[in-house]
Amino acid sequence: MSLLEPADPTWPEQARMEIRRWRDAGLPGLLEIHHIGSTSVPGLLAKPVIDLLPVFSDFASLDAAQSALEALGYEWLGEFGLPGRRYVRMDDPTTGKRITQAHCYVAGSAEITRHLAFRDALQADPNLRDAYAAEKYRCAMAHPHDYHAYGDCKSGWIQRAEAQALEDY
């Protein structure tokens, strides 16, 4: 089993369609939704999971969105280990494979800036994108069946790249 797949040119459209579903749900306090993560970077191999970053006006609106997001097919996991975030994920009901996950924050969170700076740096710099692809590949080969170990393996590289991206943002 490989954790990574070659870049799929349909990922941006898949993200746009999912963003449209969120918008059509009429979630009060939803300000904007960003496509982040590796599937948002053209040419970058990735786990085939669309990552979204919805931004809400306040925590009351964000938490009030739980039932509407569950009605859209998402599993609500609350902070899920990261204070200030609300994490939701959706699996394909037929295959059970994860298809979308969203890291929801309130406007003004530094996490929003961190995610967007990293995404934008990867989109703008082919050398950085290729270096990240090499690190992802190395970690996937070292941990071909373990998403958590894979994530831990690449986290140091990501932290250094994010720090540089934030300086340049």
Residue pairs with C-beta under 8 A, 6 or more apart in sequence:
1 144
1 145
2 140
2 144
3 47
3 140
3 143
3 144
3 147
3 150
4 45
4 46
4 47
4 136
4 137
4 140
5 45
5 46
5 47
5 48
6 45
7 41
7 42
7 43
7 44
7 45
7 46
8 39
8 48
9 42
11 39
11 40
11 46
11 48
11 50
12 35
12 39
12 40
12 42
14 39
14 50
15 35
15 39
15 40
15 50
15 52
16 35
18 50
18 52
18 100
19 33
19 35
19 52
21 72
22 30
22 33
22 52
22 54
22 72
23 30
23 33
25 68
25 69
25 71
25 72
26 68
27 54
27 56
27 61
27 65
27 68
27 69
28 61
28 64
28 65
29 56
29 57
29 58
29 60
29 61
29 62
29 64
29 65
30 54
30 55
30 56
30 57
30 61
30 65
31 55
31 56
31 57
31 107
32 54
32 55
33 52
33 53
33 54
33 55
34 40
34 52
34 53
34 54
34 55
34 112
34 115
34 116
34 119
35 50
35 51
35 52
35 53
36 51
36 52
36 53
36 103
36 115
36 116
36 118
36 119
37 46
37 49
37 50
37 51
37 119
38 44
38 45
38 46
38 47
38 51
38 136
39 46
39 48
39 49
39 50
39 51
40 51
40 119
40 123
41 119
41 122
41 123
41 129
42 123
43 126
43 129
44 122
44 129
44 132
44 133
45 133
45 136
45 137
46 136
47 147
48 97
48 99
49 98
49 99
49 100
49 101
50 99
50 100
50 101
51 100
51 101
51 102
51 103
52 100
52 101
52 102
52 103
53 102
53 103
53 104
53 105
53 112
53 115
53 116
54 102
54 104
54 105
55 104
55 105
55 106
55 107
55 112
56 62
56 65
56 104
56 105
56 106
56 107
57 106
57 107
58 106
58 107
59 106
62 86
62 104
62 105
62 106
63 86
65 104
66 76
66 86
69 76
69 88
69 102
70 76
72 90
73 90
73 93
74 88
74 89
74 90
74 100
74 102
75 88
75 89
75 90
75 91
76 86
76 88
77 86
77 87
77 88
77 89
78 86
78 87
79 85
79 86
79 87
80 87
82 103
82 111
84 105
84 106
84 109
84 111
85 103
85 104
85 105
85 111
86 104
86 105
87 101
87 102
87 103
87 104
88 101
88 102
88 104
89 98
89 100
89 101
89 102
90 98
90 99
90 100
90 101
91 97
91 98
91 99
92 98
92 99
103 111
103 115
105 111
105 112
113 166
113 169
114 162
114 166
116 169
117 162
117 165
117 166
117 168
117 169
118 158
118 161
118 162
118 165
120 165
120 169
121 128
121 161
121 164
121 165
121 168
121 169
122 128
122 129
122 132
123 129
128 161
132 157
132 158
132 161
135 154
135 157
136 154
138 153
139 150
139 153
139 154
140 150
142 149
142 150
142 153
143 149
143 150
143 153
